[in-house]
Amino acid sequence: MKKILLLISAAVMLAAAVMGCQGQTDVPDPTISMPEKTRTVLVYFSTGNTLVQEKHVVADNKDIIKTAVDEVLAAKPQENKDIAIVQPECKVLDVKVDKAGVATINFSKEVLDFEATPKEKLLAFGAVQETLKQFKELKAFKFQVQGKENGIVNGKDVKRFWEAVSLNGQPWPLKK
């Protein structure tokens, strides 16, 4: 008899708990803000051994090239979350495209602090290069650090950049 009373009590308490939860409205509905116009861009990430391509949905705005490079540098793959990404920790200050189709990517000074093997540096460069190839208006690209293509920034020679990737020979053509 005690077992039956215990089971009935447990059932009543469970029913009360379920009914009590149904009327609560103090939890707001989730909201996701999406830009009015979006665009899918190809983003390449360096794993240190190879490049991985992903499609990312981003805001379609006048700074779409900067947005795409920002996605590369964010190093946050959406589909390949379990792989290690090797990218410099820096910001893209701006991207300018001239009439000849040359994109100038201006990085913050932290780009010069990128510590990686020569192969990893070449692959990180390749990730930016491959990401830029999708933009038909681009014919070539070049890098700046704090608006400079040579000289000293934060005690480091800008022209040497990552050593395995120097700024000699800029702009680099984008062969599609």
C-alpha positions, -999 to +999 in steps of 0.1 A: +000+000+000+029+024+008+043+017-026+011+027-043+008+059-023+044+067-031+038+062-068+006+082-068+024+111-050+053+110-074+029+111-104+010+140-089+042+160-083+054+153-118+021+164-133+021+196-112+057+204-123+048+199-160+017+220-158+035+247-139+061+251-167+035+255-194+022+288-183+056+306-178+063+334-202+093+351-186+117+335-211+119+357-243+117+342-277+152+339-293+160+366-319+186+364-346+195+396-364+204+391-400+215+418-424+190+428-451+213+416-479+236+386-475+261+369-498+279+336-497+317+339-499+343+312-501+367+314-472+399+294-470+416+284-438+451+272-433+454+241-411+492+243-412+494+214-436+467+223-462+439+247-470+403+241-462+375+258-481+342+268-466+312+288-477+302+315-452+271+338-454+281+374-447+265+408-450+266+419-486+280+454-484+305+477-501+333+462-479+327+426-490+364+420-498+374+432-463+346+411-448+359+380-466+394+386-453+381+392-418+364+358-420+398+342-429+415+360-400+388+351-375+399+315-379+365+302-369+355+274-393+318+266-393+319+232-409+354+220-398+353+229-362+376+202-350+406+213-371+434+236-359+435+268-379+468+287-383+462+324-389+479+356-377+461+374-349+456+408-363+429+431-378+423+442-413+423+480-410+410+485-445+410+472-480+412+496-510+408+485-546+423+508-573+411+512-609+435+486-621+419+460-598+447+458-573+435+453-537+456+468-510+450+450-477+461+471-447+468+450-416+473+461-380+508+459-366+501+426-349+504+408-382+542+411-379+541+391-346+528+360-364+547+330-351+545+299-372+567+277-394+576+289-429+552+264-443+524+276-420+531+312-430+530+303-467+497+285-462+482+315-443+492+337-472+476+312-496+444+313-476+441+350-481+451+347-518+426+319-525+398+338-507+405+369-529+404+349-562+366+348-561+362+385-566+362+390-604+371+427-601+405+418-585+435+413-607+462+415-580+467+422-543+493+436-520+498+440-482+505+470-460+511+471-423+497+502-406+496+519-440+532+511-449+548+488-474+583+493-461+600+509-431+597+500-395+565+493-376+566+484-339+604+477-342+600+453-371+609+456-408+576+457-427+592+446-460+604+413-443+568+407-432+568+370-423+602+362-438+587+332-457+564+358-472+581+391-478+565+422-494+591+421-522+575+416-556+541+432-548+515+433-561+509+396-565+488+385-594+456+366-588+455+338-614+420+325-616 
